[in-house]
Amino acid sequence: MTFRYSHTFPIIGPNKLPRFRQWAAENIPGVAVSLPPQVPVKSTALTVRLKSVEDRNTLIGKLEGVEF
């Protein structure tokens, strides 16, 4: 199965990938995500790839009100 769905959300500051991985492990442990190999420090967004629409909806629901 491939990662066909994506969601882009705002995130600022350094170490975006480790911060998101930690948050995902704590808040959405059953959702498989695919992250880019690196994200520039000046970037203000992160795009996460997901396997299903249900996983995408779960991520969107959990991200409401969360600031990175």
MONOR-V673571 format. One record per run of one state. SS is the DSSP state (2 for helix, 1 for strand, 0 for the rest). FROM is the first residue (numbers start at 1). TO is the last residue. Records with the same first field share a line. If there is no record, write none. Layout:
SS=FROM-TO + FROM-TO
//
This chain:
0=1-4 + 11-15 + 28-32 + 35-44 + 51-52 + 64-68
1=5-10 + 33-34 + 45-50
2=16-27 + 53-63
//
